[in-house]
Amino acid sequence: MEISLASVEERNAVYWRSRARESRETARRMISTGPRQGMLQIASIYEKLAAMAELDPLPPALADGIQLSPRS
């Protein structure tokens, strides 16, 4: 399977690192080991997406206009 980062949000490493941080914070609050491990795996995937986004960065004009909204 090939993954491409097409949208502005998908090409922003800050966005993916934010998602990874949220996933790790959620994992810390979990009691059960299985779901906690699943959340940590998701965080790892988000970190890989951030690394991919760094290899294909946004043009500066687009990156300056991005505002990330907090997730609820």
Secondary structure, DSSP 4 states (H G I P E B T S, - for coil): ------STGGG-HHHHHHHHHHHHHHHHH--SHHHHHHHHHHHHHHHHHHHHHHHSPPPHHHHHT--PPPP-
